[in-house]
Amino acid sequence: MKKKTPSRTSLNEQINGENEITIVPSLKIALIADIIIAIGYAMEVYAARLEIDEAIEEQTEQKEIDKATEIQMKSMQEQLDKLQRRLDKMQSS
């Protein structure tokens, strides 16, 4: 005896008919809202990352400025010391 296999369309009709699920519109809206919130959180994380990068860059730039200022101040101090020695020589002569 050969079993009769149902046609493909009749199987689909049976599955769809038995397992048909209706989604309440409020659940659809909740899903969309959750997706939007997730995108918002992702944007927040990205913005925080940018802020951290900017802070690091500012600190690096400030360190470079401070180093350049320190070098310039040291040079000025050396020039002042040199002038002071010359004045001392002139006064002792």
PESUL-V155356 format. One record per pair of residues at least 12 apart in sequence whose ideal C-beta (glycine too) atoms are under 10 Angstrom apart, sorted by the first residue. I is the first residue (numbers start at 1). J is the second residue. Records with the same first field share a line. If there is no record, write none. Layout:
BEGIN
I: J / J
END
This chain:
BEGIN
none
END
